[in-house]
Amino acid sequence: MTVQATAQEPGDVAVLGGGIAGAAACVALARLGHAPLWIAPAKPAADRIGETLAPAARTILADLGLATLLDSPHHRPANAVYSAWGSDRLTERSGMLHLEGPGLVLDRPAFEAQMRAAALEAGAQPIDSAVNTVERAAGSWALTLADGQRRTARFLIDCTGRAGMLARRLAAHRLAAHRRADRLVCAHAFLRQRDNEVEPTPATLIEAVADGWWYATLLPDRRLALAYFSDPDLLPRGLSRDADSWRRLAATTLYIRQWLDSAGYSPDTPPALASAGTTWLEPAAEGAAGTGWAAAGDAAAAFDPLSSHGITTALWSARAAARAAGSALRGDIEPLAAYADAVARGVADFRRQHLMLHARETRFADRPFWQRRNGGGYAAAQQAASVANHS
């Protein structure tokens, strides 16, 4: 897992924000010969919804010299996905058909710890602080940190997640625009079995319902990650403080309820709430007047979790942004523009696919959640795809 790097002048690049995207950007920069400043407040490992690693991520991790991370016993193969979408019938999709091999259901805290260790081993210089102010001055960036430190960098990579610290400030100064497609919210919890003698099915289950959709997956430690996605105005009032409302919601499902009952799981504590809508920065990178920036991970584009590509997108964008940063520091800003265009195309492709996928669910066509997303159904999606293909 060792990444060889010959460090250049510290401060050439500052990576803002920890997590998977921040760690991947640091590793990619180290492989280019940089020793990035990694500015992110230390946070204890914690459960987070979003643990699916798509098969395509294997190639990216291998390119970063991190393929062995996936050999960890912390993770399990994601071989089976069941869904009830557009029909009451449950269908199965096998993960064994991918050329890269199956995806994985990660132990998310363990994977983030592995990525952080890899970034530090590669030569990233960690600074345990947040950024208070960012200013462009004399062809570089001047950073004031929460602990009073002042740092400079010629290039910034924003990996601060949906918060998009740099991205929002750039948007405020009209250097970029922060876009939002919807206000999807995720209510989620991590459940333990009441009876460990029951062997739970190592699978993922997706189920559409009248006001949103459910997701459940067996984690490597036998807990069940359970999530419900809807719009804020459609959630029961006070859900995050009301375990009874959470249980009643789960009881309205068909297959999720059966899995909970048969495997001995019970949603006994209120769920946490998190933003889950599709957002993106437009553009996702810029280079001008001897300085530049790029956003990566959710700061660049955060997709509706139905895609199950959040972690893979974070890895891809972090690697691409780091490579574009390296080129910009050598005076070539064309890769930055190419990266921004690639992010924009990815957002457009996702939104077309998202529209078509939601149009398949016709059982609840009169419900607000689905009306907000169908946008005219297949016809509109096909028209959007046709326009994109001829533009």
N, C-alpha and C positions, 0 to 999 in steps of 0.2 A: 504494500500500500504506500510505500515511500514515494514521494514526488520530489524529484531533483529540481532545484532552482538556483539560479545565480542572481542574487538580489541586486537591483539597481538602487538609485537614490530613494530612500524612504520619503513618502509624501507625493510621489508621482501620481498615485491613485489612492483615493479613499473610498472604501466600501462602507455604506451606511446601512446598519441593520444586520441583525444576526439571522438565524434560521437557515433553512436549506439553501435558499438562493444566495444569501450572503456568503455562506461557506463555499458553495460551488464557484462563485465569482472569484473568491480569494485563491482557490486551488487553480483555476484557469489562469489567473494573472501570474501566479507563481511559476506555472509551466512556461509562461512567456518571458520570465526573467525579472518580474517585478516583486517587490516586497510591499504589498498593499497595507495601508492603515485600515484596520477593521474596527470601526466605531459602532459599538452596540452595547447597551447596558446588559450585564449578565442577568439571566433569568433562570430560575430553577426548572428542571425538566418537568413537563406537565402534559397530560393527555390533551390531544387536539383532534377534532374531527378532520378527516382527510388522511387516510392511511393507505390508499391504493397506489401502487407503483405500476404504471403501464409497462408492457414488454419493451417498448421503444426506449425506455430509460436505461436499459442494460447497455445499449450501444454508447449512450452519452457518458455513463459512469466509466465504462471501459476506456473511452477516449480521454477522460480525466485521470486515468490511472487508478480508479477506485472500484474496479469490478469486484474485488474480493469483499467489499462491504456487504454484498448480497449473499455471501456464504454464511453469514451469521445465523445461528439458530434462533435468534430473536424474531425472525420473519417467517411467514408461511407462504407457500405457493397459492396464487389466486386462480384456482382451476375452474371454479363453477360460479356462474352468475345466473340467478333466476329472476324473472321479472313478470309482473302483471301490469301491462301497460297497453292501453287500447282494447283490452279484453279481460274478462274475468279468468281466463285460462292462464295458468302459469307456464312460462316457457323457459328453456335453459339455453345458455350460451357457454360453450366450453372455452377455456383459456389455453388449451393445449395446442391450438392450431396456429399460433403465431410462430414465425420463423425464428424470432429472438428467444423463444421459450415463453413460459407462462409469466404473467405479472406476479406481483407479490402483494400480500397484505402485511404492512410493516408494523413493527413495534415503533410507533412514531417517535417517542422520546429517545429510544435507543438509536434510531437512525440519525436523528438530529445530533446526538452526542457523537456518533461516528463521524459525521460530516464536519463537525467543529474540530474534532481531534485531527482530522486530515488537513484542514485548513491551517491549523497551528503548526503542524508538522511541516507543511509546505513552506512556511515562512511568513504567514500573515502576522501583523503586529497588532494585537488586540488592545483596544482602549475601552475600558468599562465605563462608558458614559453615553449620554444622549447628546444630540446636536441641538443647540438653542437657536443659533442664527447661521445663515449661509449667505455670503455675498460674493459677487464676482468682482475681482480687482486685479488690475495689472496682469491680465492673461492667466489668472489662476483663481482658485476659490479660497476664501478666508472663512474658516469655521470657528465659531465660538461654542464650546462644549458646556454642558450643564455643570461640570465640576470646575469651571473657570479656565480650563486649558484653551489655548488658541492654536490652531493647526492650519496649515495650508496644503493644498493639493492641486495638481494641474488638471485632474479629471475626477469626477464623482460618479459612482454607481449607486443608485438608490435601490436598496433591497429591504425597505422598511415595511413590506407587505401592503395590505389594503390601506393602511394609514397613509402611505405614500408621502412621507414627510417632505422630501425634496420636490416630488411631483406636484404636490398641492401649492407649494410656494412658487414653483415655476408657472403653474396655471394662474396664480394670482397676478403674476407679472406678465401674463399673456405670452410667455415663451412656450407654453404647452396648454392643452385643454384637458381637464379631467372629465371623462364621459361616464355615464351610467345608463344601462339598458333597463334595469328593473330594481326593485327593492326587496328581493328575496331574502328571507331570514331563515336561519337554521336553529331549531330547538333540538338539543342533543344531550345524550347521557351515556355513561359506560356502565353496563349492568353486570353483576356477578350472579352466578348460578346459586339457586337455593339448594340444589341437590347435585353434588359433584359426581354421583354415580351415573348420571345420564351423559352420554357422549354426544355433544352438540355437533351438528353438521358444519364442516369447514366450508362455508359458502357465503355468498353475498346475495341479498334479496332486495329488489326494488319494487315498490307497489304504488301505483297512482290511486289517489282518492279524490273526493269531490273538491277539496280546497287546497290541494297540493300533492305532495308525494313523500313516501317514506323510504328509508334506506336502513338496512341492518347488515352488519358483517361480523363474523366471528374473528376476534383478534387472536394473535398467537398465544396469549396467556389465558385463553378460554373465556375472557369477558366478551360481552356483545356490545358493539358500538351501535347505538340506535339514534336515528336522526329523522326529524320531520321538517320538511321544507314548505314554506307557505309565505304569504305576504303579511306584513305587520298588522294590517287592519283585519285580517282573517283569523289571527290566532286568538284563543281564549284570553280574556283580560287577566293579567296577573299570572300567566302560565309559569313563569320562571320561579314563582314562589308557591305554586300550588300542585302538590304531587297528585291529588285526586283528579284534577283536570288533565294532567299528563297521562294517568292511567286510563281515563275515559277516552282520550284521543286514541291511544293505542288500541283500545278495545273496539273501535269502529273499523279497524282494518280487517282484512280476511286472512291473508297469509302471514303477515307480521304477527298478528295475534296468535295464530296457531303455532308459530315457531317459538314465541315466548312461552306459551303454555306447555308445549311438549318438551322443551329443553330446560324448563325450570328457571326462566328469567322473569323478573318482575320490575317494572319501572316504579320503584318505591320512593325515589327522591325527585324533586323538581328538576327540569332540564336547564342547562345553560343556553343562552341565546347568543347568536353570532351573525353578523352580516354575511350573506352568501350570494349576493347579486353579481351580475356581470358588469365589471367596470374596466376602464382602460385609459391609458394616457395617450394623447394624440398631439405631437408625435411622441414616440417612446425614447428618442435620443436626439441629440443635436450637437454639432460641432461648429464653432465659429470663433474667430478672433483669438486663436491660440488656446482656447479652453473648450471644454465640452462636458457633457453629462449623458448618462443613459439610465433608464430604469429597467429593472429586471424582476422576475418573479411576479407576485401579485401587484407590485407597484407599477409594473408595465401593463399587465392584463390579468385580471382575476375573473375566472369563468365560473358560471353556474356549476356546482359540483356534479351535476348529472353527467358531465363529460368524463369524470374520473381521471383527468389528466393534469390536475393541479400541480402535483409534485414533479411530474415529467416536464411540464411547461416551465416550472421554476428552474430546473436543471438546464434545459435547453437555452432559455433566455439568459441565464447567468453566464453560461459559457460563451454565447454569441456576443453579449454586451462586453465581456472581458476582452474578447478578441478585437472587437471594434475599438475599444479603448486603447489597446496596444497600438493599433494602426494610427489612431488619432494622435497619440503622443509622438509618433514618427512623422506627423504632418499630413497623413492621408485620412481625410474625413469621409471618403466615399463609403467605407464599410459601416459607418454610423448611419448614414442615410439608408443603406441596404437593410440594416437591422431594423430601423424604424418601419420601413416598408414591409418587412417580413412580419413584424408584430401586427401591423394594420391588416395585412392579408389574413393572418391567423384569426383575428377578431371577426373579420367579415365572414370567413368560412364558418367559424363557430356559430355565428348568429344565424346564418342560413340553415345550418344543420339543426340548430336549436329550434328554429321555427318549424321545420319539417317534422322533427321528433314530437313536438307538442301537438302538432296537427293530427298525429296518429291517434291521440286520445280523444275520442268523440263521445264517450259515455257521459261526460260532464260538460258538454259544450255550452250549457246555459249558466255555468258557474263562473263567477268573476275571475278566479285564478286562471282558468283556462282561456276565457275570453281575452284576457290581457296578453296572453302569449300566442294565441293562434293567429292573430293578425290577418285573417282571411284564409288560413289553412294552406294546403299544398299549392294552390294556385299562386298565392303571393310568394311563397318560398321559391317556386320554380321560376317565377318572373324575376325575382332578385338574383337567382343563380344565372339566368340567361343574360341579364344586364351585366353581371360581373364578368361572365365569360367573353362578352363582346366589347368590353371597355378597354 
